[in-house]
């Protein structure tokens, strides 16, 4: 017999914040379009950077559509310690990504906002 078990918090691993998480009356997780989560993505490693990241620092070639972006900051809670700081995308960077078709932004750090 081969038997295994896994247990943990709902916040372990991947989770998606719904707009409702930010503002009452906005859509909940059940209303998120599944196509945002399925398809090709671009992974950008900004782990060597600190502070605010501008669009040029992402290294995305001109004219490239980016529907899904995974940002690797290297600041995770995997070692059991909450990181003190992590890089974040500037407002103008997010605007540029939205103009290029961004549907999904994923990060490996605790938030897309500046650390507390």
N, CA, C and O atoms as a MOPAC input file, in Angstrom:
PM7 MOZYME 1SCF
protein

 N      0.83800 1    -1.17400 1     0.00000 1
 C      0.00000 1     0.00000 1     0.00000 1
 C      0.89100 1     1.24700 1     0.00000 1
 O      1.86200 1     1.33300 1     0.75200 1
 N      0.54900 1     2.18500 1    -0.83600 1
 C      1.27000 1     3.45400 1    -0.90700 1
 C      0.31400 1     4.54700 1    -0.43900 1
 O     -0.69200 1     4.81200 1    -1.09600 1
 N      0.61700 1     5.17400 1     0.68000 1
 C     -0.28400 1     6.14900 1     1.27900 1
 C      0.47400 1     7.41800 1     1.62300 1
 O      1.58500 1     7.36000 1     2.15000 1
 N     -0.12100 1     8.56000 1     1.32800 1
 C      0.48600 1     9.82300 1     1.72100 1
 C     -0.59700 1    10.77600 1     2.18300 1
 O     -1.78500 1    10.55000 1     1.95400 1
 N     -0.17300 1    11.83700 1     2.83300 1
 C     -1.11000 1    12.80300 1     3.38500 1
 C     -0.50600 1    14.19100 1     3.27100 1
 O      0.71200 1    14.35600 1     3.33700 1
 N     -1.36600 1    15.18700 1     3.10000 1
 C     -0.92500 1    16.57300 1     3.00500 1
 C     -1.95500 1    17.45600 1     3.69400 1
 O     -3.15500 1    17.31100 1     3.46000 1
 N     -1.49700 1    18.36200 1     4.53600 1
 C     -2.42300 1    19.29700 1     5.17300 1
 C     -1.75600 1    20.66300 1     5.24400 1
 O     -0.53000 1    20.77200 1     5.21400 1
 N     -2.57900 1    21.70400 1     5.33700 1
 C     -2.02100 1    23.04700 1     5.42300 1
 C     -3.10300 1    24.10300 1     5.40200 1
 O     -4.29200 1    23.79800 1     5.30900 1
 N     -2.68600 1    25.31400 1     5.48600 1
 C     -3.57000 1    26.47400 1     5.47200 1
 C     -4.01700 1    26.78100 1     4.04900 1
 O     -3.29500 1    26.46800 1     3.10300 1
 N     -5.19500 1    27.38900 1     3.87400 1
 C     -5.61900 1    27.79100 1     2.52400 1
 C     -4.66900 1    28.81600 1     1.89000 1
 O     -4.69900 1    29.00700 1     0.67500 1
 N     -3.83200 1    29.47300 1     2.69200 1
 C     -2.89600 1    30.44900 1     2.16300 1
 C     -1.54800 1    29.84500 1     1.78000 1
 O     -0.62300 1    30.57500 1     1.42500 1
 N     -1.42900 1    28.52500 1     1.84900 1
 C     -0.21000 1    27.85200 1     1.41800 1
 C     -0.33400 1    27.57300 1    -0.06900 1
 O     -1.33700 1    27.01900 1    -0.51900 1
 N      0.65700 1    27.94500 1    -0.81700 1
 C      0.61900 1    27.71100 1    -2.25400 1
 C     -0.05900 1    28.85500 1    -2.97000 1
 O     -0.08500 1    29.98500 1    -2.48200 1
 N     -0.59900 1    28.55700 1    -4.11000 1
 C     -1.18700 1    29.57900 1    -4.96700 1
 C     -2.58200 1    29.95200 1    -4.51400 1
 O     -3.39100 1    29.09000 1    -4.16800 1
 N     -2.85600 1    31.24900 1    -4.52100 1
 C     -4.23400 1    31.70300 1    -4.35900 1
 C     -4.41100 1    32.98700 1    -5.14400 1
 O     -3.45400 1    33.72300 1    -5.38700 1
 N     -5.62900 1    33.24200 1    -5.53000 1
 C     -5.92800 1    34.43100 1    -6.33600 1
 C     -6.80700 1    35.37200 1    -5.53400 1
 O     -7.83100 1    34.96700 1    -4.98400 1
 N     -6.40300 1    36.62300 1    -5.47200 1
 C     -7.23000 1    37.63200 1    -4.82000 1
 C     -8.26300 1    38.14300 1    -5.80600 1
 O     -7.93200 1    38.58100 1    -6.90700 1
 N     -9.50100 1    38.08100 1    -5.39900 1
 C    -10.58800 1    38.60700 1    -6.21900 1
 C    -10.71200 1    40.11200 1    -5.98800 1
 O    -10.27700 1    40.61600 1    -4.95200 1
 N    -11.29400 1    40.82800 1    -6.93400 1
 C    -11.51600 1    42.26400 1    -6.73000 1
 C    -12.28000 1    42.55500 1    -5.42900 1
 O    -12.09000 1    43.60900 1    -4.82300 1
 N    -13.13800 1    41.62700 1    -5.00300 1
 C    -13.88100 1    41.77800 1    -3.75900 1
 C    -12.95300 1    41.92700 1    -2.55800 1
 O    -13.32600 1    42.53200 1    -1.55300 1
 N    -11.75900 1    41.38300 1    -2.66100 1
 C    -10.77000 1    41.48400 1    -1.58200 1
 C    -10.38200 1    42.95100 1    -1.34800 1
 O     -9.95200 1    43.31900 1    -0.25500 1
 N    -10.53800 1    43.77000 1    -2.37300 1
 C    -10.12500 1    45.16500 1    -2.31500 1
 C    -11.30100 1    46.11100 1    -2.04400 1
 O    -11.16000 1    47.10000 1    -1.32500 1
 N    -12.44700 1    45.79700 1    -2.62300 1
 C    -13.57400 1    46.73300 1    -2.52100 1
 C    -14.90100 1    45.98500 1    -2.47000 1
 O    -15.15700 1    45.10000 1    -3.28600 1
 N    -15.74500 1    46.35200 1    -1.49700 1
 C    -17.09000 1    45.77200 1    -1.39800 1
 C    -17.85600 1    45.99300 1    -2.69400 1
 O    -17.77200 1    47.05800 1    -3.30500 1
 N    -18.60000 1    44.98100 1    -3.10200 1
 C    -19.42700 1    45.08500 1    -4.29400 1
 C    -18.72400 1    44.68200 1    -5.57500 1
 O    -19.37900 1    44.49000 1    -6.60000 1
 N    -17.41200 1    44.55100 1    -5.54300 1
 C    -16.69500 1    44.10200 1    -6.73300 1
 C    -16.78500 1    42.57000 1    -6.80200 1
 O    -17.15200 1    41.93600 1    -5.81300 1
 N    -16.45400 1    41.96100 1    -7.96300 1
 C    -16.64000 1    40.50800 1    -8.13800 1
 C    -15.80700 1    39.65600 1    -7.17600 1
 O    -14.68700 1    40.00800 1    -6.80600 1
 N    -16.39900 1    38.52200 1    -6.78800 1
 C    -15.70200 1    37.54500 1    -5.96400 1
 C    -14.94300 1    36.54200 1    -6.82300 1
 O    -14.98000 1    36.62000 1    -8.05100 1
 N    -14.26400 1    35.61400 1    -6.19200 1
 C    -13.46400 1    34.61200 1    -6.91200 1
 C    -14.29300 1    33.82300 1    -7.91200 1
 O    -13.80500 1    33.48100 1    -8.98900 1
 N    -15.53400 1    33.53200 1    -7.56900 1
 C    -16.39200 1    32.74300 1    -8.44500 1
 C    -16.66600 1    33.45400 1    -9.77400 1
 O    -17.05900 1    32.80800 1   -10.74500 1
 N    -16.46500 1    34.76400 1    -9.82800 1
 C    -16.75500 1    35.53700 1   -11.04000 1
 C    -15.51400 1    35.82400 1   -11.88700 1
 O    -15.61500 1    36.45800 1   -12.93700 1
 N    -14.35700 1    35.36700 1   -11.44300 1
 C    -13.13000 1    35.61800 1   -12.20900 1
 C    -13.13600 1    34.79800 1   -13.49400 1
 O    -13.47100 1    33.61400 1   -13.46200 1
 N    -12.77300 1    35.40300 1   -14.62700 1
 C    -12.74700 1    34.64400 1   -15.88300 1
 C    -11.60600 1    33.62300 1   -15.88800 1
 O    -10.45500 1    33.97200 1   -15.62700 1
 N    -11.92500 1    32.37600 1   -16.18100 1
 C    -10.90600 1    31.31600 1   -16.14900 1
 C     -9.82500 1    31.51100 1   -17.19800 1
 O     -8.69700 1    31.06000 1   -17.00000 1
 N    -10.13800 1    32.17400 1   -18.31700 1
 C     -9.12900 1    32.34400 1   -19.35800 1
 C     -7.94900 1    33.19000 1   -18.87500 1
 O     -6.87000 1    33.12900 1   -19.46400 1
 N     -8.13700 1    33.96900 1   -17.82600 1
 C     -7.01800 1    34.73500 1   -17.27800 1
 C     -5.95100 1    33.80600 1   -16.68500 1
 O     -4.77200 1    34.15700 1   -16.64300 1
 N     -6.36800 1    32.62800 1   -16.23100 1
 C     -5.47200 1    31.70300 1   -15.54700 1
 C     -4.87300 1    30.62900 1   -16.45200 1
 O     -3.99600 1    29.88000 1   -16.02200 1
 N     -5.33400 1    30.54600 1   -17.69000 1
 C     -4.91300 1    29.47100 1   -18.57500 1
 C     -4.29600 1    30.05700 1   -19.84400 1
 O     -4.91900 1    30.86900 1   -20.52900 1
 N     -3.08700 1    29.64600 1   -20.14400 1
 C     -2.44000 1    30.10100 1   -21.36600 1
 C     -0.97400 1    30.41800 1   -21.14400 1
 O     -0.42600 1    30.22500 1   -20.05800 1
 N     -0.36700 1    30.90400 1   -22.19100 1
 C      1.05700 1    31.24400 1   -22.14200 1
 C      1.28800 1    32.39600 1   -21.17300 1
 O      0.44000 1    33.27100 1   -20.99900 1
 N      2.46200 1    32.37100 1   -20.54800 1
 C      2.81400 1    33.44800 1   -19.62300 1
 C      4.28600 1    33.81300 1   -19.83100 1
 O      5.06700 1    33.05600 1   -20.40700 1
 N      4.61700 1    34.96600 1   -19.35100 1
 C      6.01000 1    35.42300 1   -19.35600 1
 C      6.46700 1    35.47200 1   -17.90400 1
 O      5.76800 1    36.01800 1   -17.05000 1
 N      7.64100 1    34.90100 1   -17.61800 1
 C      8.23600 1    34.93400 1   -16.28800 1
 C      9.38400 1    35.92700 1   -16.31200 1
 O     10.26500 1    35.85500 1   -17.16800 1
 N      9.36500 1    36.86100 1   -15.36000 1
 C     10.40800 1    37.87400 1   -15.27000 1
 C     11.05700 1    37.76600 1   -13.89700 1
 O     10.37000 1    37.81800 1   -12.87700 1
 N     12.37100 1    37.61700 1   -13.86800 1
 C     13.12300 1    37.50600 1   -12.62100 1
 C     13.64700 1    38.88300 1   -12.21500 1
 O     14.52200 1    39.44300 1   -12.87600 1
 N     13.10400 1    39.42100 1   -11.12300 1
 C     13.57200 1    40.71400 1   -10.59900 1
 C     14.20900 1    40.52200 1    -9.22500 1
 O     14.31800 1    41.46700 1    -8.44300 1
 N     14.63000 1    39.28700 1    -8.93800 1
 C     15.15000 1    38.96300 1    -7.60200 1
 C     16.41200 1    39.73900 1    -7.23100 1
 O     16.70800 1    39.89600 1    -6.04600 1
 N     17.14700 1    40.21700 1    -8.20300 1
 C     18.35900 1    40.99300 1    -7.91200 1
 C     18.05700 1    42.47900 1    -7.71900 1
 O     18.95900 1    43.26900 1    -7.44100 1
 N     16.79600 1    42.85100 1    -7.86700 1
 C     16.42900 1    44.26600 1    -7.78300 1
 C     15.70100 1    44.56000 1    -6.47600 1
 O     15.10200 1    43.67700 1    -5.86200 1
 N     15.77200 1    45.82200 1    -6.07200 1
 C     15.05200 1    46.29500 1    -4.89300 1
 C     14.23800 1    47.50700 1    -5.28100 1
 O     14.48300 1    48.12500 1    -6.31700 1
 N     13.26500 1    47.84700 1    -4.45000 1
 C     12.49700 1    49.06000 1    -4.67400 1
 C     11.45200 1    48.90500 1    -5.75400 1
 O     10.88000 1    47.83100 1    -5.94300 1
 N     11.21400 1    49.99700 1    -6.45900 1
 C     10.17400 1    50.05000 1    -7.47400 1
 C     10.74000 1    49.67200 1    -8.83500 1
 O     11.79400 1    50.16000 1    -9.24300 1
 N     10.02500 1    48.79600 1    -9.52800 1
 C     10.45000 1    48.29500 1   -10.83400 1
 C      9.69500 1    49.04300 1   -11.92800 1
 O      8.46600 1    49.11000 1   -11.90600 1
 N     10.42800 1    49.60100 1   -12.87600 1
 C      9.82500 1    50.25900 1   -14.02900 1
 C      9.68900 1    49.28300 1   -15.18600 1
 O     10.33300 1    48.23500 1   -15.20200 1
 N      8.85800 1    49.62600 1   -16.14400 1
 C      8.63100 1    48.73500 1   -17.28000 1
 C      9.91800 1    48.34400 1   -18.00700 1
 O     10.07700 1    47.17200 1   -18.34600 1
 N     10.84500 1    49.27800 1   -18.26000 1
 C     12.07800 1    48.87900 1   -18.95800 1
 C     12.86000 1    47.78400 1   -18.23000 1
 O     13.54200 1    46.98000 1   -18.86500 1
 N     12.76200 1    47.75300 1   -16.90000 1
 C     13.50000 1    46.75800 1   -16.12000 1
 C     12.94800 1    45.34300 1   -16.30000 1
 O     13.61600 1    44.37400 1   -15.93800 1
 N     11.75000 1    45.21100 1   -16.84800 1
 C     11.17700 1    43.88500 1   -17.06600 1
 C     11.77100 1    43.20400 1   -18.28800 1
 O     11.69000 1    41.98300 1   -18.41900 1
 N     12.36700 1    43.98500 1   -19.18500 1
 C     13.02000 1    43.40900 1   -20.35600 1
 C     12.06400 1    42.82400 1   -21.37600 1
 O     12.42100 1    41.89100 1   -22.09500 1
 N     10.86900 1    43.35100 1   -21.44800 1
 C      9.88100 1    42.85500 1   -22.41500 1
 C     10.07400 1    43.60300 1   -23.72600 1
 O      9.99500 1    44.83100 1   -23.75000 1
 N     10.32300 1    42.88700 1   -24.81400 1
 C     10.56100 1    43.54100 1   -26.10800 1
 C      9.37200 1    44.38100 1   -26.57600 1
 O      8.22400 1    44.08700 1   -26.24200 1
 N      9.65300 1    45.41300 1   -27.33800 1
 C      8.60800 1    46.27700 1   -27.89300 1
 C      7.60300 1    45.45900 1   -28.68300 1
 O      7.97000 1    44.54200 1   -29.41800 1
 N      6.33800 1    45.79900 1   -28.52500 1
 C      5.27400 1    45.16600 1   -29.29500 1
 C      4.80500 1    43.82100 1   -28.78400 1
 O      3.84000 1    43.26900 1   -29.31300 1
 N      5.45900 1    43.27600 1   -27.77000 1
 C      5.07500 1    41.95900 1   -27.25200 1
 C      3.84800 1    42.10400 1   -26.35200 1
 O      3.84100 1    42.90900 1   -25.42100 1
 N      2.80900 1    41.31500 1   -26.64100 1
 C      1.61200 1    41.27800 1   -25.80600 1
 C      1.90900 1    40.39500 1   -24.59800 1
 O      2.45300 1    39.30000 1   -24.73900 1
 N      1.55000 1    40.87700 1   -23.41200 1
 C      1.79100 1    40.12800 1   -22.18300 1
 C      0.45500 1    39.95700 1   -21.46300 1
 O      0.02500 1    40.84700 1   -20.72800 1
 N     -0.20200 1    38.81400 1   -21.67300 1
 C     -1.48600 1    38.57600 1   -21.01500 1
 C     -1.32000 1    38.09100 1   -19.58700 1
 O     -2.13100 1    38.41200 1   -18.71900 1
 N     -0.26300 1    37.31400 1   -19.34000 1
 C     -0.00900 1    36.76500 1   -18.01600 1
 C      1.45400 1    36.98100 1   -17.67500 1
 O      2.34400 1    36.58700 1   -18.42800 1
 N      1.69600 1    37.61200 1   -16.52700 1
 C      3.06500 1    37.90200 1   -16.11200 1
 C      3.30900 1    37.32700 1   -14.73000 1
 O      2.57600 1    37.62300 1   -13.78700 1
 N      4.33800 1    36.50900 1   -14.61500 1
 C      4.76500 1    35.95400 1   -13.33500 1
 C      6.05000 1    36.65500 1   -12.94100 1
 O      7.05100 1    36.56800 1   -13.65200 1
 N      6.03000 1    37.34700 1   -11.81400 1
 C      7.17400 1    38.12400 1   -11.35500 1
 C      7.86300 1    37.37400 1   -10.22700 1
 O      7.28500 1    37.15000 1    -9.16300 1
 N      9.10900 1    36.99100 1   -10.48000 1
 C      9.90100 1    36.25000 1    -9.50200 1
 C     10.74800 1    37.24500 1    -8.71400 1
 O     11.72100 1    37.79400 1    -9.23200 1
 N     10.36300 1    37.47100 1    -7.44600 1
 C     11.09900 1    38.42300 1    -6.60300 1
 C     12.12600 1    37.73100 1    -5.72300 1
 O     13.08700 1    38.35400 1    -5.27100 1
 N     11.92200 1    36.44000 1    -5.48000 1
 C     12.81400 1    35.72100 1    -4.57700 1
 C     12.54200 1    36.02100 1    -3.11700 1
 O     13.25900 1    35.53600 1    -2.24300 1
 N     11.52100 1    36.81200 1    -2.84000 1
 C     11.17700 1    37.16900 1    -1.45300 1
 C      9.90900 1    36.41500 1    -1.06500 1
 O      8.81200 1    36.97200 1    -1.09700 1
 N     10.06500 1    35.17200 1    -0.70700 1
 C      8.92100 1    34.33600 1    -0.34300 1
 C      8.92200 1    34.09800 1     1.16300 1
 O      9.82600 1    34.53100 1     1.87700 1
 N      7.89300 1    33.40200 1     1.62700 1
 C      7.84900 1    33.00200 1     3.02900 1
 C      8.17800 1    31.51000 1     3.16500 1
 O      7.88900 1    30.89100 1     4.18800 1
 N      8.78800 1    30.94500 1     2.11400 1
 C      9.08400 1    29.50700 1     2.09000 1
 C     10.00800 1    29.07400 1     3.22400 1
 O      9.91300 1    27.93900 1     3.69000 1
 N     10.89500 1    29.94800 1     3.67400 1
 C     11.81500 1    29.57500 1     4.75500 1
 C     11.21400 1    29.81700 1     6.13600 1
 O     11.88700 1    29.62300 1     7.14800 1
 N      9.94500 1    30.24200 1     6.18300 1
 C      9.26800 1    30.46300 1     7.45100 1
 C      9.37900 1    31.88200 1     7.98000 1
 O      8.74800 1    32.22200 1     8.98100 1
 N     10.17700 1    32.71500 1     7.31800 1
 C     10.33100 1    34.10300 1     7.75700 1
 C      9.66000 1    35.03700 1     6.75400 1
 O      9.79200 1    34.86500 1     5.54200 1
 N      8.95200 1    36.01200 1     7.27000 1
 C      8.29300 1    37.00200 1     6.41600 1
 C      9.34900 1    37.97500 1     5.91300 1
 O     10.07600 1    38.55100 1     6.72200 1
 N      9.46000 1    38.17800 1     4.59700 1
 C     10.49900 1    39.09500 1     4.08600 1
 C     10.24900 1    40.52200 1     4.56400 1
 O      9.10300 1    40.93800 1     4.73500 1
 N     11.31500 1    41.25500 1     4.77500 1
 C     11.19300 1    42.63800 1     5.24800 1
 C     10.84100 1    43.58400 1     4.10900 1
 O     10.10400 1    44.54900 1     4.31100 1
 N     11.35600 1    43.31900 1     2.92200 1
 C     11.07400 1    44.15600 1     1.75300 1
 C     11.01000 1    43.27900 1     0.51300 1
 O     11.45400 1    42.13100 1     0.52300 1
 N     10.45100 1    43.83600 1    -0.55100 1
 C     10.41800 1    43.15300 1    -1.84100 1
 C     10.19800 1    44.19000 1    -2.92300 1
 O      9.62700 1    45.25000 1    -2.66700 1
 N     10.65500 1    43.88600 1    -4.14500 1
 C     10.44000 1    44.82900 1    -5.24300 1
 C      8.96700 1    44.84100 1    -5.66100 1
 O      8.27600 1    43.82600 1    -5.57500 1
 N      8.50300 1    46.00800 1    -6.11600 1
 C      7.12800 1    46.15600 1    -6.59100 1
 C      7.14200 1    46.86800 1    -7.94000 1
 O      8.09100 1    47.58100 1    -8.26400 1
 N      6.08800 1    46.67200 1    -8.71600 1
 C      5.96600 1    47.33600 1   -10.00900 1
 C      5.46000 1    48.76200 1    -9.80600 1
 O      4.56100 1    49.00200 1    -9.00000 1
 N      6.03800 1    49.69100 1   -10.53300 1
 C      5.56900 1    51.07800 1   -10.47200 1
 C      4.19400 1    51.17900 1   -11.12500 1
 O      3.79700 1    50.31100 1   -11.90200 1
 N      3.48200 1    52.24000 1   -10.80200 1
 C      2.16800 1    52.47100 1   -11.40300 1
 C      2.28800 1    52.58600 1   -12.91700 1
 O      1.45400 1    52.04800 1   -13.64500 1
 N      3.30900 1    53.27800 1   -13.39700 1
 C      3.47900 1    53.42000 1   -14.84700 1
 C      3.81500 1    52.08000 1   -15.49600 1
 O      3.43700 1    51.84000 1   -16.64300 1
 N      4.51200 1    51.21400 1   -14.78600 1
 C      4.81000 1    49.86900 1   -15.29400 1
 C      3.51900 1    49.06700 1   -15.43700 1
 O      3.30600 1    48.40600 1   -16.45400 1
 N      2.66500 1    49.12400 1   -14.42700 1
 C      1.38800 1    48.40400 1   -14.48100 1
 C      0.53100 1    48.96300 1   -15.62000 1
 O     -0.10600 1    48.19900 1   -16.34600 1
 N      0.51100 1    50.28700 1   -15.77900 1
 C     -0.23600 1    50.90500 1   -16.88300 1
 C      0.25600 1    50.38500 1   -18.23300 1
 O     -0.54700 1    50.07100 1   -19.11200 1
 N      1.57600 1    50.29600 1   -18.39300 1
 C      2.14900 1    49.79700 1   -19.65000 1
 C      1.75500 1    48.34100 1   -19.88900 1
 O      1.46100 1    47.95300 1   -21.02000 1
 N      1.75000 1    47.53600 1   -18.82700 1
 C      1.35000 1    46.12700 1   -18.95400 1
 C     -0.12300 1    46.01000 1   -19.33200 1
 O     -0.48700 1    45.17400 1   -20.16000 1
 N     -0.96500 1    46.83600 1   -18.73500 1
 C     -2.39100 1    46.81000 1   -19.07800 1
 C     -2.60900 1    47.20600 1   -20.53400 1
 O     -3.47600 1    46.64400 1   -21.20300 1
 N     -1.84100 1    48.15700 1   -21.02600 1
 C     -1.94200 1    48.54100 1   -22.43900 1
 C     -1.49700 1    47.40100 1   -23.35400 1
 O     -1.90600 1    47.35000 1   -24.51400 1
 N     -0.68000 1    46.50100 1   -22.85800 1
 C     -0.21700 1    45.35100 1   -23.64400 1
 C     -1.09000 1    44.12000 1   -23.44600 1
 O     -0.73000 1    43.02900 1   -23.88900 1
 N     -2.23700 1    44.28300 1   -22.78500 1
 C     -3.18200 1    43.18300 1   -22.67700 1
 C     -3.12000 1    42.36200 1   -21.40100 1
 O     -3.67700 1    41.26500 1   -21.36400 1
 N     -2.47000 1    42.84600 1   -20.35900 1
 C     -2.33100 1    42.06900 1   -19.12200 1
 C     -3.68800 1    41.66700 1   -18.55200 1
 O     -4.57400 1    42.50000 1   -18.36300 1
 N     -3.82800 1    40.35200 1   -18.28100 1
 C     -5.01900 1    39.80100 1   -17.64300 1
 C     -4.70800 1    39.27200 1   -16.24900 1
 O     -5.58200 1    39.23100 1   -15.38300 1
 N     -3.44000 1    38.86200 1   -16.03400 1
 C     -3.06900 1    38.21500 1   -14.78500 1
 C     -1.66500 1    38.64900 1   -14.38800 1
 O     -0.74700 1    38.64200 1   -15.20900 1
 N     -1.50800 1    39.02100 1   -13.13700 1
 C     -0.20200 1    39.33000 1   -12.56400 1
 C      0.00000 1    38.42200 1   -11.36600 1
 O     -0.82800 1    38.40100 1   -10.45500 1
 N      1.08400 1    37.67700 1   -11.35600 1
 C      1.38300 1    36.77700 1   -10.24500 1
 C      2.73800 1    37.14300 1    -9.67100 1
 O      3.67100 1    37.46800 1   -10.40600 1
 N      2.83600 1    37.08800 1    -8.36300 1
 C      4.09700 1    37.37500 1    -7.66800 1
 C      4.37300 1    36.27700 1    -6.65400 1
 O      3.45300 1    35.61500 1    -6.17400 1
 N      5.64900 1    36.09000 1    -6.33200 1
 C      6.00900 1    35.08400 1    -5.33400 1
 C      6.20300 1    35.69600 1    -3.95100 1
 O      6.52700 1    34.99000 1    -2.99700 1
 N      6.00500 1    37.00700 1    -3.84400 1
 C      6.16000 1    37.69600 1    -2.56300 1
 C      4.79900 1    37.86000 1    -1.89900 1
 O      3.77900 1    37.56100 1    -2.51900 1
 N      4.75900 1    38.32600 1    -0.65800 1
 C      3.48900 1    38.40100 1     0.06300 1
 C      2.45100 1    39.37200 1    -0.49400 1
 O      1.27300 1    39.25500 1    -0.15600 1
 N      2.84600 1    40.32000 1    -1.33000 1
 C      1.88700 1    41.30500 1    -1.82400 1
 C      2.42700 1    41.99300 1    -3.07100 1
 O      3.62800 1    41.95400 1    -3.33700 1
 N      1.53000 1    42.62900 1    -3.83900 1
 C      1.97000 1    43.45400 1    -4.95600 1
 C      2.25400 1    44.88200 1    -4.49500 1
 O      2.75700 1    45.70400 1    -5.26000 1
 N      1.92400 1    45.16500 1    -3.23700 1
 C      2.17900 1    46.48400 1    -2.64100 1
 C      3.49800 1    46.48600 1    -1.89900 1
 O      4.06600 1    45.43300 1    -1.61000 1
 N      3.98100 1    47.68600 1    -1.59200 1
 C      5.20700 1    47.83400 1    -0.79400 1
 C      5.05300 1    47.12600 1     0.54200 1
 O      3.95100 1    47.00000 1     1.07600 1
 N      6.16900 1    46.67100 1     1.06300 1
 C      6.15600 1    46.00200 1     2.36300 1
 C      5.76300 1    46.99600 1     3.45500 1
 O      5.95300 1    48.20300 1     3.30900 1
 N      5.21300 1    46.47000 1     4.54900 1
 C      4.75000 1    47.34900 1     5.64500 1
 C      5.88500 1    48.08200 1     6.32800 1
 O      5.65100 1    48.85100 1     7.26000 1

